[in-house]
Amino acid sequence: SLRQASSVGVRMALYPFVKAALPENGGTLTNMAAGGTVGALSVILNNPIDVVKSITQSGKQGANGGKIGLAECTTLVYTESGLAGFGRGLSARIPRVFCGQ
């Protein structure tokens, strides 16, 4: 899926840069901190996709009475909540992913 591919892509692309920014002599703790940080960054960057996906899968109806589409859903989130609307759920997802990396 688009969400999974972009999430993994972000993690693989950012890991070397994040790890290089951390102390070299940190050993396992450096690897854990780099993995957690990259996981958290991937959540932040992919959360807009997750928000739109969750709303479209919820069965919400679009303006035409049918199932809401991606473009209409994206517009709806932005209209109702602004950019902050795409950050829904981050406070729960970031700690979960950080610890799981």
N, C-alpha and C positions, 0 to 999 in steps of 0.2 A: 504494500500500500504506500501511497505518497507520504503519509505521516511517518511510517517506519523507515522508509528509505532516506528521507531527509534527516531524521533523527540520528540514524547511524552515520550518515555522511558527515553531519556536523561534528559528531564525536570523533570520528577518524581524522577529520581535517584539523580540528583544534587541539587534539591531545599533544602533539609534539611541541606546539607553541606554549601551551600552559605548563607542560612539564619543564621546558627550558627556562621558564620564568621563576621556577621554584628552586630552592637550594639543592645542589647536587648531592650533598652528603646526607640527605634525609632518609634514604633507603626506602623501606616499605611505606613509611608515612608520606613521603613525597609522592610515591605512586598512587596511594589512596587519595591524597589531596588533589592530585591532577585528575584522576578519574572522576572524583566527585564534582569537581569544578566544571569539567567538561560535560558531565551529565546534567548539571544544573543549567549550564548555558544552552544545551540542546533543548531542554524543557522550555526555557524562555523563548527561544527562537521558533519552536514548533507549536507553542501553545495556541496561537491564532488558528492553525489548522485543526487542532483538537477541539477548540470551542465551536467552530463552524461544523465540524464532523458530528459532534455530539448533538447539536441542535437539529441538523438535518436528519439524523437517525432517530430523533425523539418523535418524529411524526408530525412536527409542526406544519401547519398548512401555510402555503404561500398566498399571495394576493389573488391568484386565479382560482383558489380553492383546492388546488392539487398540492402535492408534496412540495415543500420549499426546496429550491435549488441552491447551489453553492453561491452563486453571485447574489441572489436575493437575500440569502442568509447573511452573507458578509456585510451587505448594505444595511440590513436590519440591526445587526450587532453594533455597527458603527453609529447608526442613527440613534439608537436607544441609549448607548453607553459611551460613545466615543472610543478612542483607542484603548481606554482602560477595560472596555468590555472584552477585548481579546486576551486579557490577562486573568480572566476568571479561573479560579482553581489553582493558581500558581503557589499560593501559600501552603497547599497540601502536597502538591506534586514535587516541588523542588526538594524538600527534605527527604521524601521517599526515594527519589532518583539519586540524590547525592549519596545517601547511605548504601544504595544498591549497586553502586558502580564500584 
